[in-house]
Amino acid sequence: MYTIAYVTPEQVETAPASVRKIYDAFQGKEVPEPLQLLSASPGLMTNRFENIQYYMSHETLSFPLLAAIRYTVARSCSYNCCTDFNDGLLRRCGMQPDDIETLYAYARGDRAETMDTGLEDREQKMVRFVVNAVQQPRPATTEQLDELRAEGWSDKDIFDALSHGAGMVATALIDTTFRTR
């Protein structure tokens, strides 16, 4: 699956304790492939897992919003593994395929207005901001930030959402580089 040494679920018994602990947290569920790849560096794997836990308990960024950020960013950089995974999460959150397509079109700027997708309008605007920032990095304008603030987002929320999207870009780059062809 990858061209660099990493720990598969079958090898976990011989892995460092920090890797075993993370694999154990999945309690028999499938460990996502990109997380398995991170076992190549147990310290970075621990760091990423702590990052995942931070977002899982985020006080304002909802699970569906975070899945939508990962989905739209992964799709915008043609990272199919995480596009498919997060599509499944969005469907389990109640979104239909048309909702997901509409959200993606809005996030890319192909639609001018938010639509009923299962995410609040303010969440869709956050997704759009993140996708725009990772696709075309440049300084955010005061108007962009003020629009998000007017929707009730704090600067911490905006920072955390963009950091989450940027993390998906980093994951896509690392996974693509080491994935077998």
Secondary structure, DSSP 8 states (H G I E B T S, - for coil): -BSS----GGGGGGS-HHHHHHHHTTTTS---HHHHHHTTSHHHHHHHHHHHHHHHT-SSS-HHHHHHHHHHHHHHTT-HHHHHHHHHHHHHTT--HHHHHHHHHHHHTS-SS---SSS-HHHHHHHHHHHHHHHS-----HHHHHHHHHTT--HHHHHHHHHHHHHHHHHHHHHHHHB--
